[in-house]
């Protein structure tokens, strides 16, 4: 499954939720045209689908393995794009910011 397929799965179940439908349709159209979709949009899409109960419809329609693959594909792309957080040493370890 590729990213476009994963977004299409959510798109097919989004009709009852106008904002989710709008964002998902835009993401699908961008991917279909070969353009990237920002991780912020993909992350919102994944969260909103969960909030609106779309996950259960996806599992019923496509089965658990396909649903899990969809979430994995979206999650990997979000992780790939998202900036890595800066790790600071814990003051409880007695390390300074310089690492000494």
N, C-alpha and C positions, 0 to 999 in steps of 0.2 A: 504494500500500500504506500502510495506517495502522499505528499502533503495536500495536493489538490483533491485526491480521493477522500482524505480525512475531513477536509472542510466540506466537501460535497455531502458527506454523511450527515453532518450537523445541519447543513442548509436544507436538506430534504425534510427535516423534522422541525424546522423553525417557523413555519407559516403562522402559528398561533401567537408568536411573540415578535411584534413589529421591529423593535430595536435590534434584537438578535438576528432577525431575518435580514435587516439592512446591512449590518456589519458583516454577517456571514456571506451574503451575496457579493458585497464589495470585495471581500477577501478572495472569494472564489474567482471572480472576474479578473482580479489582479494576477492571481496564480495562473489562470487560463491564458492570460496574455503574456506570460513569462516574466512578470514583474514580481519582486519580493513583497511580502506582507510583513510589516513590523511585528516584532515579538509582543509588543504591547497590545496590538489588535488580536493576535492569536491567543494571548493569555486571557484577555477579556472575554473572547468568544468561548473559551473552555470553561471559565468560571460561570459565565451567564447561562450556558447550557446546563450546567449542574444546578444552578439556582432555580431555573425554570422547569426542572424535572425532565429535560430532554434525554438524559442518560438512560432512564428506564425504557423509553421508547426505542432508543438505539439498540439496547441489549435485546429487547423483544424482536425487533425487526432483523437485526444482523447477527445476533448471538454474542456471547461473552468474548470469544477469541477475537472477533473482528472489532468489537468495541475496545478491548484492551489494546489492540494494535493501533486503532485510531488515536487513542489517548497517548500512546507511546510516541507515535509519529509527531503529533502536535507538541508534546512535551520536549522531545529532542530538538525540534526546531526552535522552540522558545529558549531552551538552554543554550543552543548554539549561538543565538543572536544576543541574548541578554548579557549586559556587562557583568563581569565577574566582580563579586563584592570584595572590598579591601579587607583583608584580615589583619586585625591589630592584635599585638600580644596582650594577654590578659594581665592586668596589674597585680592580680593575686599570685601570679607566677614570679613576680619580682623582676620582670624584664622591662627594660626601658623601650621607648618607641624606636630607638636606634638598634635594638636587638642585643644590647650588651648584658 
